[in-house]
Amino acid sequence: MNRIFTFLPGIFLLFASLGQAQESRYQAVLIPDDLKAQADAVVRYEKMTVKLRDLFRMEVDMERAVTVFNSRGDRHARAVVGYNDSRKIRDIEAVEYDAMGRENRKFRQRDFMDVSAVDGGTLYSDSRSLYLDHTPVSYPYTLVVRYTVENENTAPLPNWYFLSGYRVSTQESHFELRYDRPDLVPEVREVLLEGYEIEKETFFNGFRYSGRNIPAMRDESMSPPFSEVVPKVMVRPLHFGYEGIEGQVDTWEDVGRWMYTHMLQGRDALPESTRNEVLHLVADTRDTLERARRIYRYVQENTRYISVQVGIGGIRPISALEVDRVKYGDCKGLSNYTRALLSAVGVPSYYVHVEAGSYKSDFEPGFADLSQGNHVILAIPQGGKLHWVDCTSQTIPFGFLGDFTDDRLVHLIDENGGRLVRTPSYKGLQNGQVTRARLALSAEGALQGEVEIRATGTQYDSQYGLEDLGAIDQLSYYRRRWGYLENLEVSGLAYENDKDAVQFTQRMDIETGQYAKKAGDRLLFAPNALNRLNLVPDRHRDRKLPFMVQRGFEDQEAYEIALPKGYRPEALPGETAFETPFGHYRLQVSYEPESHSVSYQRKVLLQAGEYAPDQYDAYRDFCRKISRSDRLQMILIESDTTK
């Protein structure tokens, strides 16, 4: 009996020490200082274990603990897991710890919100997510999330990033993959692992990557996409199962052939009534592109888009018959539907996977798999070139992609397989804006006149939506755009949207309050009243990352400014010109005595490109010179005071 009582305290002390160890594990004070530097959050521990059981069964176990220092880091303590008919969440839980590593709250599966992964409609109702709507009690805190997912598909396989984003450090990170059959061995590509404490361990039925003490990357202005600078491991299956279909692929041609045979073929049937309707629509023209334009306009006018990324709603599009019935779809469904309509009127087209977004991201040559791409568009071959259309937009012109899918390697799919091609690039000169104005300055300093702005390329893309705004919102836009024009009023507003030329023109009359500043017998004002650029990016001491000008542009201005009677120029900005590898600037201001007006001529060209970190200061200097030159003032003096 005495032996039992002497042993029990030992057991109690053992469990007490284990509990204290668990609590102390997540004390914020234990994080090394170099991992706290420039970090909003630190991944204390994360491990994903992928188990390929057979061709149609994959299990994923995940544990992730993140310590968050401030509200900017909340998004990195993510607790959201997607599921659908093929992907089941077997178990999920989360625990919140305070700064001292003490447990605050525990969340079971019933505490997670079950939400749709789509923004509307019912075609994709099986795509859902479990989401923890978590509000921290205080900072810092640690959120630990654990879950297990069972998947009937073994493609795509997850890639692994050793950093979660800018301003997030990683203390310990593990990615493990095991396979129960030798034919399930995937191919792995290591990207940017050099220089980090990352090790690989290989065993008879799998491998494990382990990373430790990886400091946060600073979010520097104009940096490349994070996915292009982060250390990562890419994994692709060579033999897989997807939605009950076996696949074996090695090249992009293989992926395209499998996609066409199993995901696209047979999904382009249309109701006879719709087929007859579109045939009647194009009956009076044999021109292939004109037929394609009419079909594209038909889709824009008769369907609507709901947002479902390729990876969420699967890679098989909803059939054309179903889209025709409900009149909506995601990018896959609408692109497949448009492809079916084009085929019905004798116009061939290609289904295209693309990694869409404002940052240009290429498909990986030599590493073909199903995980790449988040959007679908179409390519129409005609006249020895490809004409591109995005079927999700109800307003964008035929043949124009804009800055969402431009200038990147994409996967084009047809009955013969797939290949990588590049979408159109909109160069600086193509992204133009020309502003012409006839303005008049009063002796009291007010400014009024007629303005015309013509935009093309990506500048068209950012402006043509103005015509769909209400009058109040349109006025608000111009008041924000020209915030330095006091008491701005806009009248006679007219828009011309030339979708064939991809050109958007704005015409208006403007009137301001005090624009020129009176200083005794002088008036001071900047002749650039309508397009002052402020491109100067943030300063970064000891910049580490390269920087990118994603898209260039060219702006041109031509103003005639009538001067008030009784005043003449005392000082003009004159002529300014400078040229750098990043672009050039030309400015000429002259007085025209016959019309008693000032002529303002300006041209700015910014070149797209990727540049080394040591060129960043020179780029900032270029932008500062543009900003200063755009704000140069001229001085008028009352004529009578000089007699």
C-alpha positions as CSV (number, residue, x, y, z in Angstrom):
1,M,0.0,0.0,0.0
2,N,2.8,2.4,0.8
3,R,4.4,1.7,-2.5
4,I,1.3,2.6,-4.3
5,F,1.0,5.9,-2.5
6,T,4.6,6.8,-3.1
7,F,4.2,6.0,-6.8
8,L,1.1,8.1,-7.4
9,P,2.8,11.5,-6.8
10,G,5.3,10.5,-9.4
11,I,2.5,9.9,-12.0
12,F,0.9,13.2,-11.0
13,L,4.2,15.0,-11.4
14,L,4.8,13.3,-14.8
15,F,1.4,14.4,-16.2
16,A,1.8,17.9,-14.7
17,S,5.2,18.3,-16.3
18,L,3.8,17.1,-19.7
19,G,1.0,19.7,-19.4
20,Q,3.5,22.4,-18.6
21,A,5.7,21.4,-21.5
22,Q,2.7,21.6,-23.8
23,E,1.9,25.0,-22.5
24,S,5.5,26.3,-22.6
25,R,5.9,25.0,-26.2
26,Y,3.8,27.9,-27.5
27,Q,5.1,30.7,-25.3
28,A,5.7,33.7,-27.5
29,V,8.8,34.6,-25.6
30,L,10.5,31.4,-26.8
31,I,10.5,32.6,-30.4
32,P,14.1,33.5,-31.5
33,D,14.6,37.2,-32.1
34,D,15.7,36.7,-35.7
35,L,12.3,35.0,-36.5
36,K,10.4,37.9,-34.9
37,A,12.2,40.5,-37.1
38,Q,9.9,41.9,-39.8
39,A,7.3,39.3,-38.9
40,D,3.5,39.7,-38.3
41,A,3.3,36.0,-37.5
42,V,5.5,33.0,-37.0
43,V,4.7,29.4,-38.0
44,R,5.8,27.6,-34.9
45,Y,5.2,24.1,-36.2
46,E,3.5,22.7,-39.3
47,K,3.4,19.2,-40.7
48,M,1.6,17.8,-43.6
49,T,1.6,14.0,-44.2
50,V,0.2,12.8,-47.6
51,K,-0.5,9.1,-47.8
52,L,-1.2,7.6,-51.3
53,R,-3.1,4.5,-50.4
54,D,-4.1,3.5,-53.9
55,L,-5.0,5.0,-57.2
56,F,-8.3,6.4,-55.9
57,R,-7.5,7.0,-52.2
58,M,-5.4,9.7,-50.6
59,E,-5.2,10.8,-47.0
60,V,-3.8,14.1,-45.7
61,D,-3.0,14.8,-42.1
62,M,-2.3,18.4,-41.2
63,E,-1.2,20.2,-38.1
64,R,-0.3,23.9,-38.0
65,A,0.5,26.2,-35.1
66,V,0.9,29.9,-35.8
67,T,1.8,32.7,-33.3
68,V,0.3,36.0,-34.4
69,F,1.7,39.3,-33.2
70,N,-0.8,41.8,-34.6
71,S,-4.0,42.1,-36.7
72,R,-2.0,42.0,-39.9
73,G,-0.9,38.5,-39.0
74,D,-4.5,37.2,-38.4
75,R,-4.9,36.0,-42.0
76,H,-1.9,33.6,-41.6
77,A,-3.6,31.8,-38.7
78,R,-6.0,30.4,-41.3
79,A,-8.5,27.7,-40.2
80,V,-10.4,26.9,-43.4
81,V,-10.6,23.5,-45.2
82,G,-12.5,22.7,-48.4
83,Y,-14.4,19.6,-49.1
84,N,-16.8,18.2,-51.7
85,D,-18.3,14.9,-52.8
86,S,-14.8,13.4,-53.4
87,R,-12.9,15.1,-50.6
88,K,-14.2,14.4,-47.0
89,I,-13.0,16.0,-43.8
90,R,-12.7,13.2,-41.3
91,D,-11.6,15.3,-38.3
92,I,-10.9,18.9,-37.6
93,E,-10.2,20.9,-34.4
94,A,-8.4,24.1,-33.3
95,V,-6.9,25.3,-30.0
96,E,-6.0,28.9,-29.1
97,Y,-3.2,29.6,-26.7
98,D,-2.3,33.0,-25.0
99,A,1.1,34.7,-25.0
100,M,2.3,32.4,-22.1
101,G,1.3,29.3,-23.9
102,R,-1.8,28.7,-21.8
103,E,-4.9,27.3,-23.5
104,N,-7.6,29.9,-24.0
105,R,-10.2,28.1,-26.1
106,K,-10.7,24.8,-27.9
107,F,-12.8,24.5,-31.0
108,R,-14.4,21.3,-32.2
109,Q,-15.8,20.5,-35.7
110,R,-19.2,21.8,-34.6
111,D,-17.7,25.2,-33.9
112,F,-16.6,25.6,-37.6
113,M,-18.9,27.4,-40.0
114,D,-20.0,25.2,-43.0
115,V,-20.1,27.6,-45.9
116,S,-20.4,27.4,-49.7
117,A,-17.2,27.8,-51.6
118,V,-19.0,29.5,-54.5
119,D,-20.7,32.9,-54.7
120,G,-24.0,32.0,-56.1
121,G,-26.1,29.4,-58.0
122,T,-26.6,25.7,-57.4
123,L,-24.6,23.9,-60.0
124,Y,-21.6,23.7,-57.6
125,S,-23.3,23.3,-54.3
126,D,-21.1,20.3,-53.4
127,S,-18.0,22.6,-53.1
128,R,-18.0,23.8,-49.5
129,S,-15.6,24.8,-46.7
130,L,-15.4,24.5,-43.0
131,Y,-14.3,27.8,-41.7
132,L,-13.4,29.0,-38.2
133,D,-14.7,32.5,-37.6
134,H,-12.1,33.3,-35.0
135,T,-11.6,36.6,-33.1
136,P,-8.5,36.7,-30.9
137,V,-8.8,37.7,-27.3
138,S,-5.4,39.5,-27.3
139,Y,-2.0,39.6,-29.0
140,P,0.2,37.7,-29.3
141,Y,-1.7,34.4,-29.5
142,T,-1.2,31.0,-31.0
143,L,-3.7,29.1,-33.0
144,V,-3.2,25.4,-33.6
145,V,-5.3,23.7,-36.3
146,R,-5.4,19.9,-36.9
147,Y,-7.4,18.1,-39.5
148,T,-7.5,14.9,-41.6
149,V,-8.9,14.8,-45.1
150,E,-9.7,11.7,-47.2
151,N,-9.8,12.2,-51.0
152,E,-11.0,9.8,-53.7
153,N,-8.7,11.7,-56.1
154,T,-4.9,11.4,-56.2
155,A,-4.4,14.4,-58.4
156,P,-3.5,17.1,-58.0
157,L,-1.0,16.6,-55.2
158,P,-0.3,19.4,-52.8
159,N,2.8,21.6,-53.2
160,W,4.7,22.7,-50.1
161,Y,5.8,26.2,-49.2
162,F,8.3,26.7,-46.4
163,L,7.0,30.3,-45.9
164,S,3.3,31.2,-45.8
165,G,3.7,34.7,-47.2
166,Y,5.6,38.0,-46.8
167,R,6.2,39.0,-43.2
168,V,5.8,35.5,-41.8
169,S,8.7,33.4,-40.4
170,T,8.8,29.6,-40.0
171,Q,10.3,27.9,-37.0
172,E,9.6,24.3,-38.0
173,S,8.0,22.9,-41.1
174,H,7.7,19.3,-42.4
175,F,6.2,17.9,-45.5
176,E,6.0,14.1,-45.8
177,L,4.6,11.9,-48.6
178,R,4.2,8.1,-48.5
179,Y,2.9,5.8,-51.1
180,D,1.7,2.2,-50.7
181,R,2.4,1.2,-54.3
182,P,5.5,1.8,-56.4
183,D,3.5,3.0,-59.4
184,L,2.3,5.9,-57.3
185,V,5.8,7.4,-56.9
186,P,5.4,11.1,-57.8
187,E,8.0,13.5,-59.4
188,V,9.4,16.2,-57.1
189,R,10.9,19.5,-58.1
190,E,12.9,21.5,-55.5
191,V,12.7,25.3,-56.0
192,L,15.0,27.9,-54.3
193,L,15.9,25.6,-51.3
194,E,19.5,26.6,-51.4
195,G,20.6,28.9,-48.5
196,Y,17.9,27.7,-46.1
197,E,18.0,25.1,-43.3
198,I,16.0,22.6,-45.3
199,E,16.8,18.9,-45.3
200,K,15.4,15.9,-47.2
201,E,15.1,12.4,-45.9
202,T,14.2,9.5,-48.2
203,F,12.8,6.1,-47.1
204,F,11.6,3.0,-48.9
205,N,8.1,4.2,-49.5
206,G,8.4,8.0,-49.4
207,F,10.3,11.1,-48.4
208,R,10.2,13.9,-45.9
209,Y,11.4,17.6,-46.2
210,S,12.1,19.5,-43.0
211,G,12.7,23.2,-42.7
212,R,13.8,25.1,-39.6
213,N,14.4,28.7,-38.6
214,I,13.5,30.4,-41.9
215,P,13.2,34.2,-41.4
216,A,10.4,36.3,-42.8
217,M,10.8,38.0,-46.1
218,R,10.1,41.7,-46.1
219,D,7.3,42.8,-48.4
220,E,9.1,45.2,-50.6
221,S,7.3,47.4,-53.1
222,M,6.9,46.0,-56.6
223,S,8.3,42.6,-55.6
224,P,7.7,39.5,-57.8
225,P,4.8,37.2,-56.9
226,F,5.5,35.5,-53.6
227,S,5.3,32.1,-55.2
228,E,8.3,33.0,-57.4
229,V,10.6,33.9,-54.5
230,V,9.6,31.4,-51.8
231,P,11.5,28.1,-51.1
232,K,9.1,25.3,-52.1
233,V,8.7,21.7,-53.1
234,M,6.5,21.0,-56.2
235,V,5.0,17.5,-56.5
236,R,3.2,16.0,-59.4
237,P,1.7,12.6,-60.0
238,L,2.7,10.6,-63.0
239,H,0.0,7.9,-62.4
240,F,-3.2,9.0,-60.7
241,G,-6.9,8.6,-60.3
242,Y,-9.4,11.5,-60.7
243,E,-13.2,11.2,-60.4
244,G,-13.0,7.4,-61.1
245,I,-10.8,7.9,-64.2
246,E,-7.2,6.7,-64.4
247,G,-4.5,8.9,-65.7
248,Q,-0.9,8.6,-66.7
249,V,0.8,11.8,-67.9
250,D,4.4,13.1,-68.3
251,T,4.2,16.0,-70.7
252,W,1.8,18.9,-71.3
253,E,0.7,17.1,-74.4
254,D,-0.3,14.1,-72.3
255,V,-2.2,16.3,-69.8
256,G,-4.1,18.0,-72.7
257,R,-4.9,14.7,-74.3
258,W,-6.2,13.3,-71.0
259,M,-8.2,16.5,-70.3
260,Y,-9.8,16.5,-73.7
261,T,-10.7,12.8,-73.7
262,H,-12.0,12.6,-70.1
263,M,-13.0,16.1,-69.1
264,L,-14.2,17.8,-72.3
265,Q,-15.3,15.3,-74.9
266,G,-19.0,14.8,-75.0
267,R,-19.8,17.9,-72.9
268,D,-20.5,20.2,-75.9
269,A,-24.0,19.0,-76.9
270,L,-26.6,21.8,-77.2
271,P,-30.4,21.9,-77.4
272,E,-31.6,21.9,-81.0
273,S,-33.4,25.2,-80.3
274,T,-30.2,26.9,-79.2
275,R,-28.3,25.5,-82.1
276,N,-30.9,26.9,-84.5
277,E,-30.9,30.2,-82.7
278,V,-27.2,30.8,-83.1
279,L,-27.1,29.6,-86.7
280,H,-29.8,32.2,-87.5
281,L,-27.7,34.8,-85.7
282,V,-24.7,34.3,-88.1
283,A,-26.6,33.4,-91.2
284,D,-25.7,36.6,-93.1
285,T,-21.9,36.3,-92.7
286,R,-19.3,33.8,-93.7
287,D,-16.5,35.7,-91.9
288,T,-15.1,33.5,-89.2
289,L,-14.1,36.3,-86.8
290,E,-17.4,38.1,-87.3
291,R,-19.3,34.8,-86.4
292,A,-17.1,34.4,-83.3
293,R,-17.8,38.0,-82.3
294,R,-21.6,37.5,-82.5
295,I,-21.4,34.2,-80.5
296,Y,-19.3,36.0,-77.9
297,R,-21.8,38.8,-77.7
298,Y,-24.6,36.2,-77.4
299,V,-22.9,34.6,-74.4
300,Q,-22.3,38.0,-72.7
301,E,-26.0,39.0,-73.2
302,N,-27.5,35.6,-72.2
303,T,-25.4,34.2,-69.3
304,R,-23.9,35.4,-66.1
305,Y,-20.7,34.3,-64.3
306,I,-20.4,32.8,-60.8
307,S,-16.9,32.5,-59.3
308,V,-15.5,29.1,-58.8
309,Q,-11.7,28.6,-59.2
310,V,-10.5,25.6,-61.1
311,G,-9.2,23.9,-58.0
312,I,-12.4,24.3,-56.0
313,G,-15.1,23.2,-58.4
314,G,-12.9,20.5,-60.0
315,I,-11.4,20.5,-63.5
316,R,-14.4,19.1,-65.4
317,P,-16.7,21.8,-66.8
318,I,-20.5,21.6,-66.4
319,S,-22.0,20.4,-69.6
320,A,-23.1,22.9,-72.2
321,L,-26.6,21.6,-72.0
322,E,-26.7,22.5,-68.3
323,V,-25.3,25.9,-68.7
324,D,-27.8,26.6,-71.5
325,R,-30.6,25.6,-69.1
326,V,-29.6,27.7,-66.1
327,K,-27.9,30.5,-68.0
328,Y,-24.9,30.8,-65.6
329,G,-21.6,29.1,-65.0
330,D,-18.1,29.4,-63.7
331,C,-15.1,30.0,-66.0
332,K,-15.0,26.3,-67.0
333,G,-18.7,26.0,-67.7
334,L,-19.0,29.3,-69.7
335,S,-15.8,28.6,-71.7
336,N,-17.1,25.1,-72.6
337,Y,-20.5,26.5,-73.5
338,T,-19.0,29.2,-75.7
339,R,-16.8,26.6,-77.3
340,A,-19.9,24.5,-78.1
341,L,-21.7,27.5,-79.6
342,L,-18.7,28.4,-81.7
343,S,-18.5,24.8,-83.0
344,A,-22.2,24.9,-83.8
345,V,-21.6,27.8,-86.3
346,G,-18.4,26.3,-87.7
347,V,-15.8,28.2,-85.7
348,P,-13.0,26.1,-84.0
349,S,-11.7,27.1,-80.6
350,Y,-9.4,25.8,-78.0
351,Y,-10.0,25.4,-74.2
352,V,-7.2,27.1,-72.3
353,H,-6.1,26.8,-68.7
354,V,-4.4,29.9,-67.3
355,E,-3.0,31.1,-64.0
356,A,-5.0,34.4,-63.8
357,G,-4.3,37.5,-61.8
358,S,-2.7,40.9,-61.9
359,Y,0.7,39.3,-61.5
360,K,1.8,37.3,-64.5
361,S,2.4,33.7,-63.7
362,D,3.6,31.1,-66.2
363,F,2.8,27.4,-66.4
364,E,5.9,25.4,-65.6
365,P,7.5,24.0,-68.8
366,G,8.7,20.4,-68.2
367,F,6.6,19.9,-65.1
368,A,3.1,19.1,-66.4
369,D,0.4,18.5,-63.8
370,L,-3.3,19.3,-63.0
371,S,-2.6,21.7,-60.1
372,Q,-1.5,24.6,-62.3
373,G,-4.1,27.1,-63.4
374,N,-7.0,28.8,-61.7
375,H,-9.0,30.1,-64.7
376,V,-10.2,29.1,-68.2
377,I,-10.4,31.2,-71.3
378,L,-10.7,30.4,-75.1
379,A,-8.4,30.8,-78.0
380,I,-9.8,31.0,-81.6
381,P,-7.4,30.2,-84.4
382,Q,-7.9,32.4,-87.5
383,G,-5.6,34.0,-90.0
384,G,-2.4,32.4,-88.6
385,K,-2.9,33.8,-85.1
386,L,-4.9,33.1,-82.0
387,H,-7.7,35.4,-80.9
388,W,-8.4,35.3,-77.2
389,V,-11.7,35.6,-75.3
390,D,-12.6,35.5,-71.6
391,C,-16.1,34.2,-71.4
392,T,-16.7,35.3,-67.8
393,S,-16.9,39.0,-68.6
394,Q,-20.2,40.5,-69.8
395,T,-18.4,43.7,-70.9
396,I,-14.9,43.1,-72.1
397,P,-14.4,43.3,-75.9
398,F,-13.9,40.3,-78.1
399,G,-10.2,39.5,-78.6
400,F,-9.0,41.6,-75.6
401,L,-7.8,40.0,-72.3
402,G,-6.7,42.9,-70.2
403,D,-4.3,42.6,-67.3
404,F,-6.0,39.5,-65.8
405,T,-4.6,36.9,-68.2
406,D,-2.1,38.8,-70.4
407,D,1.5,37.9,-71.2
408,R,1.9,34.4,-69.6
409,L,2.4,30.8,-70.6
410,V,-0.9,29.0,-70.6
411,H,-2.0,25.4,-71.4
412,L,-3.9,25.2,-74.7
413,I,-6.0,22.0,-75.1
414,D,-7.4,20.4,-78.3
415,E,-8.2,16.9,-79.5
416,N,-4.6,16.2,-80.2
417,G,-3.3,17.0,-76.7
418,G,-2.0,20.1,-75.1
419,R,0.8,22.6,-75.5
420,L,2.1,25.8,-73.8
421,V,1.6,29.1,-75.6
422,R,1.9,32.7,-74.5
423,T,-1.1,35.1,-74.3
424,P,-0.8,38.5,-75.8
425,S,1.4,41.1,-74.2
426,Y,0.3,44.7,-73.9
427,K,3.5,46.8,-74.3
428,G,4.0,50.3,-73.0
429,L,3.0,52.0,-76.2
430,Q,-0.2,49.9,-76.5
431,N,-1.3,50.9,-73.0
432,G,-1.9,54.5,-73.9
433,Q,-3.8,57.5,-72.6
434,V,-4.0,60.7,-74.6
435,T,-5.5,63.7,-72.9
436,R,-6.5,66.9,-74.8
437,A,-8.0,69.9,-73.3
438,R,-8.9,73.5,-74.0
439,L,-8.9,75.3,-70.7
440,A,-9.3,78.9,-69.5
441,L,-8.0,80.4,-66.3
442,S,-9.8,83.4,-64.8
443,A,-8.3,86.4,-63.0
444,E,-9.8,85.0,-59.8
445,G,-7.9,81.7,-60.3
446,A,-10.8,79.5,-61.4
447,L,-10.3,76.9,-64.2
448,Q,-12.8,75.7,-66.7
449,G,-12.8,74.0,-70.1
450,E,-13.3,71.0,-72.3
451,V,-11.5,67.7,-71.8
452,E,-11.1,64.6,-73.9
453,I,-9.3,61.4,-72.6
454,R,-8.7,58.5,-74.9
455,A,-7.5,55.2,-73.4
456,T,-6.2,52.0,-75.0
457,G,-4.7,48.7,-73.9
458,T,-4.6,48.1,-70.1
459,Q,-5.6,51.7,-69.5
460,Y,-8.8,50.9,-71.4
461,D,-9.2,48.0,-69.1
462,S,-9.1,50.2,-66.0
463,Q,-11.4,52.9,-67.4
464,Y,-14.2,51.5,-69.6
465,G,-16.2,50.4,-66.6
466,L,-17.0,54.1,-65.9
467,E,-19.9,54.0,-68.4
468,D,-21.7,51.5,-66.2
469,L,-21.6,53.7,-63.1
470,G,-24.4,56.1,-62.0
471,A,-24.0,59.8,-62.3
472,I,-23.1,60.3,-58.6
473,D,-20.4,57.6,-58.8
474,Q,-19.0,59.0,-62.0
475,L,-18.6,62.5,-60.4
476,S,-17.1,60.9,-57.3
477,Y,-14.5,59.1,-59.5
478,Y,-13.4,62.3,-61.1
479,R,-13.2,64.1,-57.8
480,R,-10.9,61.4,-56.5
481,R,-8.9,61.3,-59.6
482,W,-8.3,65.1,-59.6
483,G,-8.4,65.6,-55.8
484,Y,-6.3,68.8,-56.2
485,L,-9.1,70.5,-58.2
486,E,-11.1,72.2,-55.6
487,N,-14.9,72.2,-55.9
488,L,-14.8,70.3,-59.2
489,E,-17.9,70.1,-61.2
490,V,-18.3,67.9,-64.3
491,S,-21.0,68.4,-66.9
492,G,-21.7,67.3,-70.5
493,L,-20.2,63.9,-69.7
494,A,-20.1,61.5,-72.7
495,Y,-18.5,58.2,-73.2
496,E,-17.6,56.3,-76.4
497,N,-16.6,52.7,-76.0
498,D,-15.2,51.4,-79.3
499,K,-14.9,47.7,-78.6
500,D,-13.6,46.9,-82.0
501,A,-10.6,49.2,-81.6
502,V,-10.5,48.6,-77.8
503,Q,-10.5,52.3,-77.2
504,F,-12.5,54.2,-74.5
505,T,-13.0,58.0,-74.9
506,Q,-14.3,60.3,-72.2
507,R,-15.5,63.8,-73.0
508,M,-16.6,66.4,-70.5
509,D,-16.7,70.0,-69.4
510,I,-15.0,70.8,-66.1
511,E,-15.2,73.8,-63.8
512,T,-13.2,74.3,-60.6
513,G,-13.0,76.8,-57.8
514,Q,-9.7,78.3,-56.8
515,Y,-7.0,76.6,-58.9
516,A,-4.4,79.3,-59.3
517,K,-3.1,80.8,-56.0
518,K,-3.0,84.6,-55.8
519,A,0.2,86.1,-54.3
520,G,-0.1,89.9,-54.5
521,D,-0.2,90.8,-58.1
522,R,0.8,87.3,-59.2
523,L,-1.0,84.0,-60.0
524,L,0.7,80.7,-59.4
525,F,-0.5,77.4,-60.9
526,A,0.7,74.1,-62.3
527,P,-0.2,73.8,-66.0
528,N,-0.6,70.1,-65.6
529,A,-4.1,70.1,-64.4
530,L,-5.3,66.7,-65.5
531,N,-2.6,64.0,-65.2
532,R,-0.2,64.3,-62.3
533,L,1.5,61.0,-61.8
534,N,2.6,59.8,-58.4
535,L,4.5,56.6,-59.1
536,V,7.1,56.9,-56.3
537,P,7.3,53.6,-54.5
538,D,8.2,53.2,-50.8
539,R,11.9,53.4,-49.8
540,H,13.6,50.2,-48.8
541,R,17.0,50.3,-47.2
542,D,19.2,47.3,-48.3
543,R,16.6,45.9,-50.7
544,K,16.8,42.2,-51.1
545,L,14.3,41.3,-53.8
546,P,14.2,42.2,-57.5
547,F,11.4,44.5,-58.5
548,M,9.0,44.4,-61.4
549,V,7.2,46.9,-63.6
550,Q,4.4,44.5,-64.6
551,R,3.0,46.6,-67.4
552,G,4.3,49.8,-69.0
553,F,2.3,52.7,-70.4
554,E,2.5,55.9,-72.4
555,D,0.7,59.0,-71.4
556,Q,0.4,62.1,-73.7
557,E,-1.0,65.5,-72.9
558,A,-1.8,68.4,-75.1
559,Y,-3.5,71.4,-73.3
560,E,-4.2,74.9,-74.5
561,I,-4.7,77.2,-71.4
562,A,-6.2,80.6,-72.1
563,L,-4.7,83.1,-69.7
564,P,-6.8,85.9,-68.0
565,K,-6.7,89.4,-69.4
566,G,-4.4,91.7,-67.7
567,Y,-1.9,89.0,-66.8
568,R,1.2,87.7,-68.7
569,P,3.7,85.0,-68.0
570,E,6.6,85.9,-65.7
571,A,8.1,82.4,-65.4
572,L,7.4,79.3,-67.3
573,P,8.5,75.7,-66.6
574,G,10.0,75.7,-70.1
575,E,11.4,72.4,-71.5
576,T,12.2,69.3,-69.5
577,A,13.5,65.9,-70.8
578,F,15.2,62.9,-69.2
579,E,15.6,59.3,-70.3
580,T,16.5,56.2,-68.3
581,P,16.4,52.4,-68.8
582,F,12.9,52.6,-67.1
583,G,11.4,55.0,-69.6
584,H,11.5,58.7,-70.6
585,Y,9.8,62.0,-70.0
586,R,9.3,65.0,-72.3
587,L,7.7,68.3,-71.3
588,Q,7.4,71.5,-73.2
589,V,5.5,74.6,-72.0
590,S,5.4,77.7,-74.2
591,Y,3.5,81.0,-74.3
592,E,1.5,81.8,-77.5
593,P,1.1,85.6,-77.6
594,E,-1.3,85.6,-80.5
595,S,-3.9,83.6,-78.6
596,H,-2.7,84.8,-75.1
597,S,-2.5,81.2,-74.1
598,V,-0.1,78.6,-72.8
599,S,0.6,75.4,-74.7
600,Y,1.4,72.4,-72.5
601,Q,2.8,69.3,-74.3
602,R,3.9,66.2,-72.2
603,K,4.8,62.6,-72.9
604,V,5.7,59.9,-70.4
605,L,6.8,56.3,-71.2
606,L,7.2,53.7,-68.6
607,Q,8.8,50.4,-69.7
608,A,7.8,47.0,-68.3
609,G,10.6,44.9,-67.0
610,E,12.2,43.0,-64.1
611,Y,15.1,44.8,-62.5
612,A,17.9,43.9,-60.0
613,P,17.6,45.2,-56.4
614,D,20.5,47.6,-56.8
615,Q,18.5,49.5,-59.5
616,Y,15.7,50.3,-57.2
617,D,17.0,53.6,-56.0
618,A,17.6,54.7,-59.6
619,Y,14.0,53.8,-60.4
620,R,12.7,55.8,-57.4
621,D,14.8,58.8,-58.6
622,F,13.1,58.5,-62.1
623,C,9.7,58.4,-60.5
624,R,10.5,61.4,-58.2
625,K,11.6,63.4,-61.2
626,I,8.3,62.6,-63.0
627,S,6.4,63.7,-59.9
628,R,8.3,66.9,-59.5
629,S,8.1,67.8,-63.2
630,D,4.3,67.2,-63.2
631,R,3.9,69.7,-60.4
632,L,6.1,72.5,-61.9
633,Q,4.4,75.8,-61.6
634,M,4.2,78.9,-63.7
635,I,3.8,82.4,-62.6
636,L,1.6,85.1,-64.1
637,I,2.0,88.7,-63.2
638,E,-0.5,91.6,-63.7
639,S,0.6,93.4,-66.8
640,D,-0.1,96.9,-65.4
641,T,2.4,96.5,-62.6
642,T,5.2,96.1,-65.0
643,K,4.6,99.3,-67.0
